[in-house]
Amino acid sequence: MEIREISFTGMLPRVFVSERIPRSDVWRTQLTLRKGEFYRVEAASGAGKSSMCSYIYGARVDYEGTLAFNGDDVAAFPMERWQELRRRNLAYLPQELSLFPELTALQNIELKNSLTSHVGTERIEEWLHELGIDSRRDYPVGRMSIGQQQRVGIIRALCQPFDFIMLDEPVSHLDEENNLKAARMIASEARRQNAGIITTSVGNPLLLDECINLKL
């Protein structure tokens, strides 16, 4: 199943139902995210950006309203369908990264790629070099800086096919130069797959060109 569009209809995290929330381009609206387009969601801390990503990924269901893929309400999807979507259609880099600290940078990346067989070893090495962490490829992730860990997480997230890739504050600890390098890499892979990008930020956004800005 190809995900051509993701739509929100009157969605809101249940924790916000009894609260008065500021104007949002996402919550309590009709919003459609289309494959092949790039979206930057900017929000204050606690506005629900991580929740939004988790809803799209099927990791959480504590929301009001309707979330649909190609017009189909995802609330009816069985776990088997979600598992397939996560293998073939949805890539996700959570804010907490979810890396294995005792494994090296390369082992973390290869663990994901071994499940998908999506890219070759040479391409992984090129990505490590492009993001300036090839010299840290054999370091345990737990001994790396947060910025280095974010770059490992970005490479790992790209090691699968996807219609949409979600990146929750992926460059919060990167300087502008490394931010630009990461943005070019992500955008290049997304364009190669004609995929959409959904990235969030609370102040240091991924520096994508031709990006649709949304306020949460």
ZAPAGU-986266 format. One line per 5 residues: for each residue x negated, y negated, z of C-alpha. Coordinates in steps of 0.001 Angstrom, whole numbers. Layout:
! ZAPAGU-986266
X,Y,Z ~ ...;
***
This chain:
! ZAPAGU-986266
0,0,0 ~ -1375,-3378,-1004 ~ -547,-6263,1329 ~ 280,-9128,-1008 ~ 1711,-11423,1654;
2160,-11721,5401 ~ 5202,-13645,6603 ~ 6255,-15032,9975 ~ 9895,-15857,10670 ~ 10623,-17601,13955;
7715,-15853,15651 ~ 6546,-16768,19128 ~ 4571,-14913,21812 ~ 7020,-13878,24506 ~ 4925,-15599,27153;
5805,-18934,25464 ~ 9557,-18336,25082 ~ 10563,-20378,28124 ~ 7999,-23120,27437 ~ 8152,-26224,25322;
5329,-25852,22812 ~ 3831,-28584,20579 ~ 4588,-28649,16861 ~ 3023,-25649,15174 ~ 2549,-24532,11574;
2845,-20911,12759 ~ 5119,-20496,15776 ~ 8888,-20855,15345 ~ 8474,-21515,11616 ~ 8807,-19760,8288;
5233,-19152,7119 ~ 3841,-16994,4325 ~ 144,-16120,4016 ~ -797,-14910,536 ~ -3495,-12519,-564;
-6399,-14310,-2225 ~ -5967,-17528,-232 ~ -8131,-18727,2657 ~ -6541,-20005,5887 ~ -8126,-21805,8834;
-5978,-21802,11976 ~ -7072,-24457,14463 ~ -5731,-24372,18006 ~ -6325,-25435,21548 ~ -7431,-22747,23952;
-4453,-20684,25068 ~ -2248,-21598,22093 ~ -2008,-17971,20932 ~ -4531,-17658,18097 ~ -5930,-14338,19362;
-2366,-13121,19897 ~ -1512,-14005,16293 ~ -4424,-11914,14998 ~ -3491,-9007,17272 ~ 102,-9091,16014;
-1004,-8946,12381 ~ -3369,-6081,13197 ~ -617,-4193,15009 ~ -2516,-4147,18303 ~ 211,-6068,20167;
3975,-6407,19802 ~ 4849,-8860,22588 ~ 6461,-11451,20316 ~ 9895,-12761,19363 ~ 10908,-13125,15703;
9831,-11155,12655 ~ 6430,-10297,11195 ~ 6582,-8740,7740 ~ 4194,-7385,5109 ~ 5549,-7782,1579;
8962,-8394,3161 ~ 8913,-5206,5268 ~ 9328,-5729,9025 ~ 6214,-4243,10642 ~ 8155,-3408,13809;
9383,-300,12002 ~ 5914,941,11015 ~ 4816,4243,12613 ~ 1309,4553,14070 ~ 151,6609,11081;
960,3707,8778 ~ -909,1255,11002 ~ -3940,3522,10987 ~ -3962,3558,7199 ~ -3496,-216,7007;
-6482,-725,9307 ~ -8618,1539,7140 ~ -7663,99,3769 ~ -5919,-3257,4068 ~ -6730,-5151,7269;
-10207,-6041,8527 ~ -10501,-7706,11924 ~ -13249,-9336,13963 ~ -11844,-10082,17438 ~ -13195,-12921,19531;
-14719,-10443,22007 ~ -16467,-8690,19054 ~ -15989,-5145,20510 ~ -19554,-4090,19712 ~ -21264,-1175,21469;
-23997,-2868,23565 ~ -26161,254,23910 ~ -26321,764,20125 ~ -28585,-1242,17846 ~ -27292,-3842,15424;
-27731,-1436,12521 ~ -26100,1446,14384 ~ -23037,-693,15154 ~ -22715,-1580,11474 ~ -23400,1923,10174;
-20874,3420,12594 ~ -18134,1396,10905 ~ -19458,2000,7410 ~ -19670,5761,8023 ~ -15882,5754,8459;
-15210,3822,5256 ~ -18208,4495,2957 ~ -17471,1032,1603 ~ -20954,-421,1051 ~ -24397,981,422;
-27398,772,2738 ~ -29095,-1742,436 ~ -26147,-4122,682 ~ -26143,-3908,4489 ~ -29851,-4728,4521;
-29189,-7715,2243 ~ -26505,-9014,4590 ~ -28791,-8615,7616 ~ -31460,-10618,5784 ~ -29014,-13294,4605;
-27838,-13905,8172 ~ -31371,-13893,9558 ~ -31044,-10865,11818 ~ -32960,-8266,9808 ~ -35786,-8481,12361;
-33254,-7542,15041 ~ -31719,-4615,13165 ~ -33144,-2061,15649 ~ -32459,-4071,18840 ~ -29673,-2945,21174;
-26798,-5383,20689 ~ -26574,-5917,24442 ~ -30021,-7566,24326 ~ -29094,-9951,21521 ~ -27769,-13507,21866;
-24046,-14143,21361 ~ -24774,-15854,18056 ~ -26735,-12833,16845 ~ -23950,-10545,18018 ~ -21420,-12605,16059;
-23478,-12110,12902 ~ -23590,-8347,13522 ~ -19821,-8392,14007 ~ -19279,-10265,10746 ~ -21310,-7729,8773;
-19524,-4845,10455 ~ -16120,-6366,9639 ~ -17062,-6550,5948 ~ -17838,-2823,5823 ~ -14364,-1797,4668;
-11844,-2542,1931 ~ -9264,-5185,2832 ~ -6423,-7302,1500 ~ -6807,-9676,4446 ~ -9690,-10200,6845;
-9025,-11860,10204 ~ -11868,-13507,12100 ~ -11088,-14914,15548 ~ -13590,-17689,16366 ~ -16320,-15889,14375;
-18921,-18687,14442 ~ -18345,-20332,17827 ~ -22025,-19792,18733 ~ -23584,-20457,15313 ~ -25271,-23634,14110;
-24179,-25272,10859 ~ -26777,-23513,8704 ~ -25821,-20033,9883 ~ -22140,-20985,9788 ~ -22485,-21863,6099;
-24360,-18639,5377 ~ -21685,-16564,7116 ~ -18891,-18455,5334 ~ -20470,-17875,1906 ~ -20898,-14176,2648;
-17328,-13700,3854 ~ -15856,-15743,1004 ~ -17908,-13858,-1596 ~ -16696,-10477,-354 ~ -13103,-11712,-90;
-13178,-13026,-3653 ~ -14668,-9755,-4864 ~ -11635,-7951,-3441 ~ -9185,-10785,-4251 ~ -8453,-10787,-525;
-7163,-13371,1916 ~ -9082,-14815,4863 ~ -7475,-15818,8162 ~ -9951,-17456,10532 ~ -9320,-19229,13831;
-11164,-21964,15665 ~ -10984,-24127,18785 ~ -13598,-26578,17542 ~ -16360,-24934,15473 ~ -14563,-23674,12352;
-15915,-21324,9725 ~ -17030,-23697,6953 ~ -14982,-22339,4070 ~ -14276,-24262,865 ~ -10769,-24398,-599;
-9249,-23563,2774 ~ -5641,-24167,3847 ~ -5619,-25694,7327 ~ -2910,-24710,9807 ~ -2295,-26021,13307;
-1193,-23587,15989;
***
